[in-house]
């Protein structure tokens, strides 16, 4: 592999990263606004904690069950 090929790859990756950051910044704001309109801050915090527990258990090999009842009334249109 030539140095020019590696340089072209790195330059392409940098451009793609920059474009992605520019395009996703506004999308992230829109998603945050939509979620905050549908859920209270406490509900969001509780959901985040449950997802963290599930991720920790998944990486350790344990199985965790999150009931649908945990989220009843949340995120409804």
N, CA, C and O atoms as a CHARMM CRD file, in Angstrom:
* protein
*
  308
    1    1 UNK  N      0.84500  -1.16400   0.00000 PROA 1      0.00000
    2    1 UNK  CA     0.00000   0.00000   0.00000 PROA 1      0.00000
    3    1 UNK  C      0.90000   1.23800   0.00000 PROA 1      0.00000
    4    1 UNK  O      1.84000   1.33700   0.78900 PROA 1      0.00000
    5    2 UNK  N      0.60500   2.15200  -0.87000 PROA 2      0.00000
    6    2 UNK  CA     1.41100   3.35700  -0.99800 PROA 2      0.00000
    7    2 UNK  C      0.98400   4.40400   0.02400 PROA 2      0.00000
    8    2 UNK  O     -0.13900   4.38500   0.52700 PROA 2      0.00000
    9    3 UNK  N      1.89700   5.30800   0.31600 PROA 3      0.00000
   10    3 UNK  CA     1.61300   6.39300   1.26100 PROA 3      0.00000
   11    3 UNK  C      0.47300   7.27000   0.76200 PROA 3      0.00000
   12    3 UNK  O     -0.32900   7.76500   1.55400 PROA 3      0.00000
   13    4 UNK  N      0.40100   7.46400  -0.55600 PROA 4      0.00000
   14    4 UNK  CA    -0.67100   8.30200  -1.11000 PROA 4      0.00000
   15    4 UNK  C     -2.04400   7.64500  -0.91600 PROA 4      0.00000
   16    4 UNK  O     -3.04300   8.34000  -0.73100 PROA 4      0.00000
   17    5 UNK  N     -2.09300   6.32800  -0.95700 PROA 5      0.00000
   18    5 UNK  CA    -3.35600   5.62500  -0.72500 PROA 5      0.00000
   19    5 UNK  C     -3.79700   5.75900   0.73300 PROA 5      0.00000
   20    5 UNK  O     -4.97600   5.96500   1.02100 PROA 5      0.00000
   21    6 UNK  N     -2.84500   5.64100   1.63500 PROA 6      0.00000
   22    6 UNK  CA    -3.16100   5.79400   3.06100 PROA 6      0.00000
   23    6 UNK  C     -3.61500   7.22300   3.34300 PROA 6      0.00000
   24    6 UNK  O     -4.58100   7.44000   4.07500 PROA 6      0.00000
   25    7 UNK  N     -2.92000   8.18800   2.76500 PROA 7      0.00000
   26    7 UNK  CA    -3.29200   9.58700   2.94600 PROA 7      0.00000
   27    7 UNK  C     -4.69000   9.85800   2.39100 PROA 7      0.00000
   28    7 UNK  O     -5.47200  10.58100   3.00900 PROA 7      0.00000
   29    8 UNK  N     -5.00500   9.28800   1.24100 PROA 8      0.00000
   30    8 UNK  CA    -6.32900   9.46800   0.64800 PROA 8      0.00000
   31    8 UNK  C     -7.40200   8.85700   1.54800 PROA 8      0.00000
   32    8 UNK  O     -8.47700   9.43300   1.71800 PROA 8      0.00000
   33    9 UNK  N     -7.11100   7.70300   2.11600 PROA 9      0.00000
   34    9 UNK  CA    -8.07300   7.06100   3.02300 PROA 9      0.00000
   35    9 UNK  C     -8.31300   7.92100   4.25900 PROA 9      0.00000
   36    9 UNK  O     -9.46100   8.14600   4.64100 PROA 9      0.00000
   37   10 UNK  N     -7.24200   8.40300   4.88700 PROA 10     0.00000
   38   10 UNK  CA    -7.36300   9.22400   6.09400 PROA 10     0.00000
   39   10 UNK  C     -8.10800  10.52000   5.77500 PROA 10     0.00000
   40   10 UNK  O     -8.95200  10.95700   6.55800 PROA 10     0.00000
   41   11 UNK  N     -7.80400  11.13400   4.63700 PROA 11     0.00000
   42   11 UNK  CA    -8.49100  12.36600   4.24500 PROA 11     0.00000
   43   11 UNK  C     -9.97800  12.09700   4.02100 PROA 11     0.00000
   44   11 UNK  O    -10.81600  12.89800   4.43400 PROA 11     0.00000
   45   12 UNK  N    -10.30900  11.01100   3.39000 PROA 12     0.00000
   46   12 UNK  CA   -11.71300  10.64900   3.16400 PROA 12     0.00000
   47   12 UNK  C    -12.44300  10.39400   4.46400 PROA 12     0.00000
   48   12 UNK  O    -13.59200  10.80400   4.63000 PROA 12     0.00000
   49   13 UNK  N    -11.77400   9.71300   5.39400 PROA 13     0.00000
   50   13 UNK  CA   -12.38300   9.44900   6.69500 PROA 13     0.00000
   51   13 UNK  C    -12.61900  10.74800   7.45100 PROA 13     0.00000
   52   13 UNK  O    -13.64700  10.90300   8.11000 PROA 13     0.00000
   53   14 UNK  N    -11.67800  11.68100   7.36200 PROA 14     0.00000
   54   14 UNK  CA   -11.82700  12.96900   8.04500 PROA 14     0.00000
   55   14 UNK  C    -12.98900  13.76800   7.45000 PROA 14     0.00000
   56   14 UNK  O    -13.77000  14.36900   8.18700 PROA 14     0.00000
   57   15 UNK  N    -13.10000  13.77500   6.14800 PROA 15     0.00000
   58   15 UNK  CA   -14.20200  14.48400   5.49400 PROA 15     0.00000
   59   15 UNK  C    -15.54100  13.84800   5.87100 PROA 15     0.00000
   60   15 UNK  O    -16.49900  14.55700   6.17800 PROA 15     0.00000
   61   16 UNK  N    -15.60900  12.54400   5.84900 PROA 16     0.00000
   62   16 UNK  CA   -16.85000  11.84700   6.20900 PROA 16     0.00000
   63   16 UNK  C    -17.24100  12.12800   7.65500 PROA 16     0.00000
   64   16 UNK  O    -18.42000  12.31600   7.95400 PROA 16     0.00000
   65   17 UNK  N    -16.26600  12.15700   8.54600 PROA 17     0.00000
   66   17 UNK  CA   -16.53800  12.46200   9.95000 PROA 17     0.00000
   67   17 UNK  C    -17.06700  13.87800  10.09600 PROA 17     0.00000
   68   17 UNK  O    -18.03100  14.10700  10.82600 PROA 17     0.00000
   69   18 UNK  N    -16.45300  14.81700   9.42000 PROA 18     0.00000
   70   18 UNK  CA   -16.89500  16.21000   9.48500 PROA 18     0.00000
   71   18 UNK  C    -18.31000  16.38700   8.97200 PROA 18     0.00000
   72   18 UNK  O    -19.11500  17.08200   9.59300 PROA 18     0.00000
   73   19 UNK  N    -18.61800  15.77000   7.85400 PROA 19     0.00000
   74   19 UNK  CA   -19.96400  15.86000   7.28800 PROA 19     0.00000
   75   19 UNK  C    -20.98300  15.22000   8.22600 PROA 19     0.00000
   76   19 UNK  O    -22.07500  15.75400   8.42300 PROA 19     0.00000
   77   20 UNK  N    -20.62600  14.08800   8.79600 PROA 20     0.00000
   78   20 UNK  CA   -21.52600  13.40400   9.72100 PROA 20     0.00000
   79   20 UNK  C    -21.82000  14.27200  10.93600 PROA 20     0.00000
   80   20 UNK  O    -22.97300  14.37400  11.35600 PROA 20     0.00000
   81   21 UNK  N    -20.81200  14.88900  11.49800 PROA 21     0.00000
   82   21 UNK  CA   -21.01300  15.76400  12.65600 PROA 21     0.00000
   83   21 UNK  C    -21.88700  16.96300  12.30900 PROA 21     0.00000
   84   21 UNK  O    -22.73900  17.36600  13.10100 PROA 21     0.00000
   85   22 UNK  N    -21.68000  17.52200  11.14400 PROA 22     0.00000
   86   22 UNK  CA   -22.49400  18.67100  10.73400 PROA 22     0.00000
   87   22 UNK  C    -23.95800  18.29000  10.54700 PROA 22     0.00000
   88   22 UNK  O    -24.85200  19.05100  10.91700 PROA 22     0.00000
   89   23 UNK  N    -24.19800  17.13600   9.98400 PROA 23     0.00000
   90   23 UNK  CA   -25.57300  16.72900   9.70200 PROA 23     0.00000
   91   23 UNK  C    -26.29300  16.19100  10.92700 PROA 23     0.00000
   92   23 UNK  O    -27.49800  16.40100  11.06800 PROA 23     0.00000
   93   24 UNK  N    -25.59500  15.50800  11.81000 PROA 24     0.00000
   94   24 UNK  CA   -26.26100  14.88300  12.94700 PROA 24     0.00000
   95   24 UNK  C    -26.46900  15.82500  14.11500 PROA 24     0.00000
   96   24 UNK  O    -27.27900  15.52200  14.99100 PROA 24     0.00000
   97   25 UNK  N    -25.78600  16.94100  14.17000 PROA 25     0.00000
   98   25 UNK  CA   -25.95600  17.86200  15.28900 PROA 25     0.00000
   99   25 UNK  C    -27.39600  18.35000  15.37000 PROA 25     0.00000
  100   25 UNK  O    -27.99900  18.31400  16.44300 PROA 25     0.00000
  101   26 UNK  N    -27.94100  18.79600  14.27700 PROA 26     0.00000
  102   26 UNK  CA   -29.32700  19.27300  14.28600 PROA 26     0.00000
  103   26 UNK  C    -30.29800  18.12700  14.53300 PROA 26     0.00000
  104   26 UNK  O    -31.29600  18.30800  15.23000 PROA 26     0.00000
  105   27 UNK  N    -30.03200  16.98500  13.99000 PROA 27     0.00000
  106   27 UNK  CA   -30.90600  15.83300  14.20400 PROA 27     0.00000
  107   27 UNK  C    -30.94700  15.46100  15.67500 PROA 27     0.00000
  108   27 UNK  O    -32.00700  15.12100  16.20000 PROA 27     0.00000
  109   28 UNK  N    -29.79500  15.52200  16.34900 PROA 28     0.00000
  110   28 UNK  CA   -29.75000  15.21700  17.77600 PROA 28     0.00000
  111   28 UNK  C    -30.59400  16.18200  18.57700 PROA 28     0.00000
  112   28 UNK  O    -31.27000  15.77800  19.52300 PROA 28     0.00000
  113   29 UNK  N    -30.56400  17.45300  18.21100 PROA 29     0.00000
  114   29 UNK  CA   -31.38500  18.45500  18.89000 PROA 29     0.00000
  115   29 UNK  C    -32.86600  18.17100  18.67900 PROA 29     0.00000
  116   29 UNK  O    -33.67100  18.31400  19.60000 PROA 29     0.00000
  117   30 UNK  N    -33.22100  17.76900  17.46400 PROA 30     0.00000
  118   30 UNK  CA   -34.62500  17.45200  17.17400 PROA 30     0.00000
  119   30 UNK  C    -35.08700  16.23500  17.96900 PROA 30     0.00000
  120   30 UNK  O    -36.20000  16.22100  18.49400 PROA 30     0.00000
  121   31 UNK  N    -34.24600  15.22800  18.05600 PROA 31     0.00000
  122   31 UNK  CA   -34.59600  14.02000  18.80900 PROA 31     0.00000
  123   31 UNK  C    -34.74900  14.34900  20.28600 PROA 31     0.00000
  124   31 UNK  O    -35.69000  13.88900  20.93300 PROA 31     0.00000
  125   32 UNK  N    -33.82700  15.14500  20.82300 PROA 32     0.00000
  126   32 UNK  CA   -33.90800  15.54000  22.22800 PROA 32     0.00000
  127   32 UNK  C    -35.19800  16.30500  22.49900 PROA 32     0.00000
  128   32 UNK  O    -35.85900  16.06700  23.51000 PROA 32     0.00000
  129   33 UNK  N    -35.55700  17.21100  21.61500 PROA 33     0.00000
  130   33 UNK  CA   -36.78700  17.99600  21.78000 PROA 33     0.00000
  131   33 UNK  C    -38.01500  17.08800  21.74600 PROA 33     0.00000
  132   33 UNK  O    -38.92200  17.24800  22.56300 PROA 33     0.00000
  133   34 UNK  N    -38.05400  16.14700  20.81900 PROA 34     0.00000
  134   34 UNK  CA   -39.18600  15.23600  20.70900 PROA 34     0.00000
  135   34 UNK  C    -39.32900  14.37100  21.95600 PROA 34     0.00000
  136   34 UNK  O    -40.43600  14.18700  22.46200 PROA 34     0.00000
  137   35 UNK  N    -38.23000  13.84800  22.44500 PROA 35     0.00000
  138   35 UNK  CA   -38.27700  12.99900  23.63600 PROA 35     0.00000
  139   35 UNK  C    -38.70400  13.81400  24.84600 PROA 35     0.00000
  140   35 UNK  O    -39.51100  13.34700  25.65000 PROA 35     0.00000
  141   36 UNK  N    -38.17800  15.02400  24.98700 PROA 36     0.00000
  142   36 UNK  CA   -38.51400  15.83300  26.15800 PROA 36     0.00000
  143   36 UNK  C    -39.96400  16.27300  26.14700 PROA 36     0.00000
  144   36 UNK  O    -40.53300  16.54600  27.20400 PROA 36     0.00000
  145   37 UNK  N    -40.57500  16.34900  24.97100 PROA 37     0.00000
  146   37 UNK  CA   -41.99600  16.68500  24.88500 PROA 37     0.00000
  147   37 UNK  C    -42.86700  15.51800  25.32700 PROA 37     0.00000
  148   37 UNK  O    -43.97800  15.72500  25.81500 PROA 37     0.00000
  149   38 UNK  N    -42.37600  14.29700  25.16200 PROA 38     0.00000
  150   38 UNK  CA   -43.18800  13.11000  25.44600 PROA 38     0.00000
  151   38 UNK  C    -42.91300  12.49500  26.81000 PROA 38     0.00000
  152   38 UNK  O    -43.75500  11.77100  27.34100 PROA 38     0.00000
  153   39 UNK  N    -41.74400  12.77200  27.38500 PROA 39     0.00000
  154   39 UNK  CA   -41.37800  12.16600  28.66400 PROA 39     0.00000
  155   39 UNK  C    -40.85800  13.23800  29.60600 PROA 39     0.00000
  156   39 UNK  O    -40.22500  14.20100  29.17300 PROA 39     0.00000
  157   40 UNK  N    -41.12700  13.06900  30.89300 PROA 40     0.00000
  158   40 UNK  CA   -40.56100  13.98900  31.87400 PROA 40     0.00000
  159   40 UNK  C    -39.09600  13.64000  32.09700 PROA 40     0.00000
  160   40 UNK  O    -38.63200  12.57300  31.69700 PROA 40     0.00000
  161   41 UNK  N    -38.38400  14.53900  32.73000 PROA 41     0.00000
  162   41 UNK  CA   -36.95700  14.31400  33.00000 PROA 41     0.00000
  163   41 UNK  C    -36.75500  13.09900  33.89100 PROA 41     0.00000
  164   41 UNK  O    -35.80200  12.34300  33.70400 PROA 41     0.00000
  165   42 UNK  N    -37.64900  12.90700  34.86300 PROA 42     0.00000
  166   42 UNK  CA   -37.54200  11.75800  35.76900 PROA 42     0.00000
  167   42 UNK  C    -37.73400  10.44300  35.01200 PROA 42     0.00000
  168   42 UNK  O    -37.04200   9.46000  35.27500 PROA 42     0.00000
  169   43 UNK  N    -38.68100  10.43500  34.06900 PROA 43     0.00000
  170   43 UNK  CA   -38.91200   9.22600  33.27300 PROA 43     0.00000
  171   43 UNK  C    -37.70000   8.91300  32.39500 PROA 43     0.00000
  172   43 UNK  O    -37.31800   7.75300  32.24400 PROA 43     0.00000
  173   44 UNK  N    -37.10700   9.94400  31.82700 PROA 44     0.00000
  174   44 UNK  CA   -35.92100   9.74600  30.99700 PROA 44     0.00000
  175   44 UNK  C    -34.77000   9.21000  31.83900 PROA 44     0.00000
  176   44 UNK  O    -34.07000   8.28900  31.42100 PROA 44     0.00000
  177   45 UNK  N    -34.57100   9.79100  33.03500 PROA 45     0.00000
  178   45 UNK  CA   -33.50400   9.32200  33.92200 PROA 45     0.00000
  179   45 UNK  C    -33.70900   7.86700  34.32500 PROA 45     0.00000
  180   45 UNK  O    -32.75200   7.09400  34.37600 PROA 45     0.00000
  181   46 UNK  N    -34.96600   7.49100  34.61400 PROA 46     0.00000
  182   46 UNK  CA   -35.26600   6.11000  34.99800 PROA 46     0.00000
  183   46 UNK  C    -34.99400   5.16500  33.82700 PROA 46     0.00000
  184   46 UNK  O    -34.44400   4.08000  34.02000 PROA 46     0.00000
  185   47 UNK  N    -35.37000   5.56600  32.63700 PROA 47     0.00000
  186   47 UNK  CA   -35.11300   4.75000  31.45500 PROA 47     0.00000
  187   47 UNK  C    -33.61800   4.57400  31.23000 PROA 47     0.00000
  188   47 UNK  O    -33.16400   3.47300  30.91800 PROA 47     0.00000
  189   48 UNK  N    -32.85400   5.64000  31.38400 PROA 48     0.00000
  190   48 UNK  CA   -31.39900   5.56400  31.20700 PROA 48     0.00000
  191   48 UNK  C    -30.78400   4.60800  32.22100 PROA 48     0.00000
  192   48 UNK  O    -29.92200   3.80300  31.86600 PROA 48     0.00000
  193   49 UNK  N    -31.21400   4.68600  33.47600 PROA 49     0.00000
  194   49 UNK  CA   -30.68700   3.78700  34.50900 PROA 49     0.00000
  195   49 UNK  C    -31.00400   2.33100  34.18600 PROA 49     0.00000
  196   49 UNK  O    -30.15400   1.45800  34.36500 PROA 49     0.00000
  197   50 UNK  N    -32.21900   2.06100  33.71300 PROA 50     0.00000
  198   50 UNK  CA   -32.58300   0.69000  33.36500 PROA 50     0.00000
  199   50 UNK  C    -31.75400   0.18900  32.18800 PROA 50     0.00000
  200   50 UNK  O    -31.34800  -0.97300  32.16400 PROA 50     0.00000
  201   51 UNK  N    -31.50400   1.05600  31.21700 PROA 51     0.00000
  202   51 UNK  CA   -30.68200   0.65100  30.07900 PROA 51     0.00000
  203   51 UNK  C    -29.23800   0.40900  30.49300 PROA 51     0.00000
  204   51 UNK  O    -28.59200  -0.50300  29.97600 PROA 51     0.00000
  205   52 UNK  N    -28.72000   1.21600  31.42500 PROA 52     0.00000
  206   52 UNK  CA   -27.36300   0.99100  31.93400 PROA 52     0.00000
  207   52 UNK  C    -27.27000  -0.34800  32.64800 PROA 52     0.00000
  208   52 UNK  O    -26.28500  -1.06900  32.48600 PROA 52     0.00000
  209   53 UNK  N    -28.29600  -0.69300  33.44700 PROA 53     0.00000
  210   53 UNK  CA   -28.30300  -1.98500  34.14000 PROA 53     0.00000
  211   53 UNK  C    -28.33800  -3.12200  33.13700 PROA 53     0.00000
  212   53 UNK  O    -27.64200  -4.12400  33.29800 PROA 53     0.00000
  213   54 UNK  N    -29.15400  -2.96200  32.09900 PROA 54     0.00000
  214   54 UNK  CA   -29.25600  -4.01200  31.08900 PROA 54     0.00000
  215   54 UNK  C    -27.92100  -4.18300  30.36400 PROA 54     0.00000
  216   54 UNK  O    -27.50500  -5.31100  30.09700 PROA 54     0.00000
  217   55 UNK  N    -27.24600  -3.07400  30.04400 PROA 55     0.00000
  218   55 UNK  CA   -25.95200  -3.15800  29.36800 PROA 55     0.00000
  219   55 UNK  C    -24.91300  -3.81900  30.26500 PROA 55     0.00000
  220   55 UNK  O    -24.11500  -4.63300  29.79900 PROA 55     0.00000
  221   56 UNK  N    -24.92200  -3.47000  31.55600 PROA 56     0.00000
  222   56 UNK  CA   -23.95800  -4.05600  32.48900 PROA 56     0.00000
  223   56 UNK  C    -24.19000  -5.56000  32.62800 PROA 56     0.00000
  224   56 UNK  O    -23.24000  -6.34200  32.66800 PROA 56     0.00000
  225   57 UNK  N    -25.43800  -5.94800  32.69900 PROA 57     0.00000
  226   57 UNK  CA   -25.74900  -7.37400  32.82000 PROA 57     0.00000
  227   57 UNK  C    -25.42100  -8.12200  31.53800 PROA 57     0.00000
  228   57 UNK  O    -24.97200  -9.26700  31.58600 PROA 57     0.00000
  229   58 UNK  N    -25.63800  -7.49200  30.40400 PROA 58     0.00000
  230   58 UNK  CA   -25.34000  -8.14300  29.12500 PROA 58     0.00000
  231   58 UNK  C    -23.84800  -8.38100  28.97500 PROA 58     0.00000
  232   58 UNK  O    -23.42700  -9.42300  28.47200 PROA 58     0.00000
  233   59 UNK  N    -23.04700  -7.41200  29.41200 PROA 59     0.00000
  234   59 UNK  CA   -21.60400  -7.58400  29.27600 PROA 59     0.00000
  235   59 UNK  C    -21.04900  -8.57800  30.28300 PROA 59     0.00000
  236   59 UNK  O    -19.98400  -9.15700  30.07000 PROA 59     0.00000
  237   60 UNK  N    -21.78000  -8.77800  31.39500 PROA 60     0.00000
  238   60 UNK  CA   -21.31000  -9.73500  32.39200 PROA 60     0.00000
  239   60 UNK  C    -21.88300 -11.12900  32.17500 PROA 60     0.00000
  240   60 UNK  O    -21.48000 -12.07800  32.84800 PROA 60     0.00000
  241   61 UNK  N    -22.82100 -11.25800  31.23800 PROA 61     0.00000
  242   61 UNK  CA   -23.38500 -12.56300  30.93100 PROA 61     0.00000
  243   61 UNK  C    -24.67700 -12.86300  31.65900 PROA 61     0.00000
  244   61 UNK  O    -25.27200 -13.91600  31.43000 PROA 61     0.00000
  245   62 UNK  N    -25.13400 -11.97200  32.53100 PROA 62     0.00000
  246   62 UNK  CA   -26.39600 -12.16700  33.22700 PROA 62     0.00000
  247   62 UNK  C    -27.53300 -11.66600  32.36200 PROA 62     0.00000
  248   62 UNK  O    -27.34000 -10.81200  31.49600 PROA 62     0.00000
  249   63 UNK  N    -28.72300 -12.20400  32.60100 PROA 63     0.00000
  250   63 UNK  CA   -29.90200 -11.79200  31.85100 PROA 63     0.00000
  251   63 UNK  C    -30.78300 -10.94600  32.75500 PROA 63     0.00000
  252   63 UNK  O    -31.03000 -11.30800  33.90500 PROA 63     0.00000
  253   64 UNK  N    -31.25000  -9.83900  32.24500 PROA 64     0.00000
  254   64 UNK  CA   -32.14600  -8.96800  33.00500 PROA 64     0.00000
  255   64 UNK  C    -33.42200  -8.79600  32.20200 PROA 64     0.00000
  256   64 UNK  O    -33.39600  -8.72600  30.97300 PROA 64     0.00000
  257   65 UNK  N    -34.53200  -8.73000  32.90700 PROA 65     0.00000
  258   65 UNK  CA   -35.82400  -8.61400  32.25100 PROA 65     0.00000
  259   65 UNK  C    -36.42900  -7.26000  32.59800 PROA 65     0.00000
  260   65 UNK  O    -36.63500  -6.94800  33.77100 PROA 65     0.00000
  261   66 UNK  N    -36.70900  -6.46700  31.58500 PROA 66     0.00000
  262   66 UNK  CA   -37.39300  -5.19100  31.78100 PROA 66     0.00000
  263   66 UNK  C    -38.81600  -5.37500  31.28700 PROA 66     0.00000
  264   66 UNK  O    -39.05400  -5.64600  30.11000 PROA 66     0.00000
  265   67 UNK  N    -39.75100  -5.22300  32.20400 PROA 67     0.00000
  266   67 UNK  CA   -41.15200  -5.41700  31.86200 PROA 67     0.00000
  267   67 UNK  C    -41.68300  -4.23300  31.07700 PROA 67     0.00000
  268   67 UNK  O    -41.21400  -3.10500  31.22700 PROA 67     0.00000
  269   68 UNK  N    -42.67900  -4.51500  30.22900 PROA 68     0.00000
  270   68 UNK  CA   -43.34300  -3.44600  29.51000 PROA 68     0.00000
  271   68 UNK  C    -44.08300  -2.53000  30.47400 PROA 68     0.00000
  272   68 UNK  O    -44.29100  -1.35300  30.17900 PROA 68     0.00000
  273   69 UNK  N    -44.48300  -3.06400  31.62800 PROA 69     0.00000
  274   69 UNK  CA   -45.20300  -2.26500  32.61600 PROA 69     0.00000
  275   69 UNK  C    -44.33800  -1.14900  33.18300 PROA 69     0.00000
  276   69 UNK  O    -44.86100  -0.15400  33.68500 PROA 69     0.00000
  277   70 UNK  N    -43.01800  -1.30500  33.10700 PROA 70     0.00000
  278   70 UNK  CA   -42.11400  -0.27400  33.60600 PROA 70     0.00000
  279   70 UNK  C    -42.27900   1.02600  32.83900 PROA 70     0.00000
  280   70 UNK  O    -41.95200   2.09600  33.35200 PROA 70     0.00000
  281   71 UNK  N    -42.78200   0.94200  31.61400 PROA 71     0.00000
  282   71 UNK  CA   -42.88200   2.10400  30.76600 PROA 71     0.00000
  283   71 UNK  C    -44.31600   2.42900  30.40100 PROA 71     0.00000
  284   71 UNK  O    -44.54800   3.15100  29.43100 PROA 71     0.00000
  285   72 UNK  N    -45.27900   1.92100  31.14100 PROA 72     0.00000
  286   72 UNK  CA   -46.67500   2.20300  30.82300 PROA 72     0.00000
  287   72 UNK  C    -46.95100   3.68800  31.00000 PROA 72     0.00000
  288   72 UNK  O    -46.58200   4.29200  32.00700 PROA 72     0.00000
  289   73 UNK  N    -47.59900   4.25400  30.01400 PROA 73     0.00000
  290   73 UNK  CA   -47.93100   5.66400  30.06100 PROA 73     0.00000
  291   73 UNK  C    -46.83100   6.57400  29.56300 PROA 73     0.00000
  292   73 UNK  O    -47.04100   7.78200  29.45700 PROA 73     0.00000
  293   74 UNK  N    -45.68000   6.04100  29.25700 PROA 74     0.00000
  294   74 UNK  CA   -44.56600   6.85000  28.77600 PROA 74     0.00000
  295   74 UNK  C    -44.47000   6.73900  27.26800 PROA 74     0.00000
  296   74 UNK  O    -44.78800   5.70400  26.68300 PROA 74     0.00000
  297   75 UNK  N    -44.03500   7.80200  26.66000 PROA 75     0.00000
  298   75 UNK  CA   -43.79300   7.84500  25.22600 PROA 75     0.00000
  299   75 UNK  C    -45.04300   7.53000  24.40600 PROA 75     0.00000
  300   75 UNK  O    -44.95300   6.90100  23.35200 PROA 75     0.00000
  301   76 UNK  N    -46.17500   7.95400  24.87700 PROA 76     0.00000
  302   76 UNK  CA   -47.39000   7.76000  24.10600 PROA 76     0.00000
  303   76 UNK  C    -47.69300   9.00700  23.33000 PROA 76     0.00000
  304   76 UNK  O    -47.51100  10.11800  23.82600 PROA 76     0.00000
  305   77 UNK  N    -48.16200   8.82800  22.09700 PROA 77     0.00000
  306   77 UNK  CA   -48.48600   9.99000  21.25000 PROA 77     0.00000
  307   77 UNK  C    -49.79100  10.62200  21.66700 PROA 77     0.00000
  308   77 UNK  O    -50.21800  11.60800  21.06700 PROA 77     0.00000
